[in-house]
Amino acid sequence: MSQPETRRSISTGVGAAAGESLRRLLAIVQSSGQACRELRIDLPAEEGVRMRNLVHRGTQRPVFKITSVKMDRVVQCESILEFEAVLLLDVCSRIRAFAEQPVRIHYQLGDVWSSHIPDFVYVLGDTPTFLEIKFSKDVDAAVLARTRWLEVALARIGARYMLLTEVQLRRDCAVQNALRILRRARHAACEVRVLETLERLRGTGQMPLAAFGWNAHESIAAVCIAQLIVRGLARVSHADLLTDATLVHLANEVEEGTWLPAASV
């Protein structure tokens, strides 16, 4: 299959529109922050999606790149842990949009002004959440103090701030399951086949993944059910590793959940 066909087929209807909606929401947060003397938020240039480009000549940091099914663009990451976070942001249907390196936050902690670029922002409902990803060994007293200060300050202007480490991100099989779902969901399948797969699932309410040829080579049915999971029309548990025996449910027959864990502090 050609790459342009794949990109059109995996689009979940957000992509550029979701990115624009996210930029408008961040502009509102920036405007709200002007009322706080100890806080200032800078946005990327009008044509940019991130505060800094991680891929450039002479860069000394490792860079991971992944094409987001949800945002329909390449997302840049600075660590394998950020890469794993992107998988969870991408597969979680409750998250409307996300972006990396989204803003620069200037803040006054005590008598000292500092600046900070969160790793991600995502939108759950109508609330933007700024997300910092760190290995637990790198979480020191300064990081904890910044986290607690930003949690309070951003809450005052209608946003959230959260710190996650590998302890939370790798708590169960969520990352492995997200990778398995997205590997299938990014392939091409016509909308008619996707809707037919949804009707099959509606007929029983739940079916094992084996019924969709989950582990069969180049199974279009597996692609379709994966796309339905990403769109939020079908659900699987992320607690246990996905296998042929895993039950996939119609979305309204299981409790709404999130692939992201709770904050670490």
C-alpha positions, 0 to 999 in steps of 0.5 A: 500500500502507498504511504499517502493512502495509509495516512488518509485511511488511518485519520480519525477525523482530528489531525489538523483540526485537532491541532488548531483547536489545541492552539486556540485552547493554549491561547486562552490559557496564555491569556488567563495567565496574564492575570498572575504576576508570577506566571507567564506562558509563551506559545510557539511561533504561529506556524509552529507546533512546538517551542523548539525543534528537536531534530536539527543539525548538531543536536546532541540529544537522542531523538525518537520520531513517531507518526501519530494516528490521532494527530496525523503528523510526526511527533518528536520525543527526547527519550524512550520514556517520552516515546512510550507516553506518546503511545498512550496519548495516541491510543486513548480515545478520551484525549482529543489532541496532544502536542510535544514541547507545547509552551514555555512557562516562565514562573517565579518560585520564591524570588527566582524566575525560571522557565520550563518547557513541559514535554507534552500537553493533552486535552481531556474534555475541555481541560488542557494538561501539561505533562512532564515525563522523567525517569524517577532517578531524575526527580529531585527536590527542585523538580518536585518543588516546580511540580507542586508550584505549577500544579497550583498556579495552572489550576487557577487558570483552568489547566492542569500539570502532571509529572509521570515517571516510568513507575507509572507509565510502565505499571501494567501492559498499557504501553505494550498494548498501545503499541500493538493496537497502533501498529494495526490501526495505522494501516489502510482499511476502507470506512465501509469495512470499519463500519461492518466490523462495528456492526459485527461487534454490536451484534454480540456486545463483546468478542475475542480478538481472535474473531477479527484475526488479531494475530493473522498476517495482514488481517483487515479485520484486525486493522478495523477493530484496532481503528475502532479502539482508537476512535473510542467505539470499542474497548479493551482492558490495558491491564493484561497483555492483548492476545487472541483470547482478549475480549473486545467490548462495544464502547458503551458496555464497559466503564469509560477509562483512560490509558494514562496513569495517575500523577506520581506526586 
